[in-house]
Amino acid sequence: MKENVATLRERIKEINAINDDALFDPKKLVKMRVIINTQLKPSVFTLYRLIKSGKLKSTNIGTGKKPRYYVKGKELKKFLIDRYQLQEIN
């Protein structure tokens, strides 16, 4: 149990360290392991589902048929805090 608490505290520190003005592309978000699927694995498909549903706000800078999404650090932090209900833990 102590390991889980330590890991959670580390994740909270990582989330708080995200720069509000930074831009994150999908590859970087998957690499950061902040968007996970139901099997607790990083998933680009889950990420795109969250973006397309509007749950994770992003900016599409792509042209034509191929979108290119970027997520601002501020929106990422807000999403993670809401999704994992971290406001009580901070």
N, C-alpha and C positions, 0 to 999 in steps of 0.2 A: 504493500500500500504506500509506503514512504517513497518508493521509486516512482509511482504514478503521480504523487503530489509534486515531487521534484521535477518530473517531466512537464507537468502542467505549468509549474512556475516558470520553467525555461521557455515554454511556448508563449506564455503571457509576456515575458520580457522581449522575445523576438517580435511579437505583434506590436508592442509599444515602441519598439525601435524602428518600425517602418516609417520612412519619411513620407509625410502627407503629400508632397509634391512629386514624388517619384512616379514613374510610369512603368508598369509591368506588363510584359507580353505573356501570352499563354504558356510558352515554353519555360519562362522564368518562374511563373506561378507553380507549375507542376514540379519544377526542380526544387522549389522552396518547400514543397510538401504541405502547403496550407489548404489546398482544395483536395479533399479525399472522397472516395466513393463509399458505398455501404460496407465494403470489405476492408476499409481503412487503408486503402492504397491510393497514391496520387493518380488522378485520372483527368486527362484532357477532355474526354467526353463529358464528364460531370461538370467540368469548368464551362464548356460551351453551353451545356444545358442551363446552367445557372445564369449565364450571360443572356442567352436568348429568351429566358423566362422573365428577365428583368430583376431577378433577385440579387444579382451582382452587377452593379452599374459599371458600364464601360463606354469607351469611345471607339467608334469604328472609323478608321482612317483609310480603309481600303477603297478601291475604285472598282466599279463594275460588279461582276458576280462573286468575286473573291473578297470576303471581309477580312480586315486586319484589326483585331481588337487590342486595346490597351486599357488597363485598369489603373486608376490613380491610387496612390498609397492611402489617401484619406478614405476612399470608398472601400478598399480592401480591409482596412482596419475596422470600419463600421460594420461591414458584412461579417467578419470573423467574430467580433464582439457580440453581435446580435445572434449569430448562428450558434455559437457555443455558450451563450449566456454568461459572458465573462464580466459583466458589469458588477456583479456581486462579489467577485473574487478580487478585483483590482484593489 
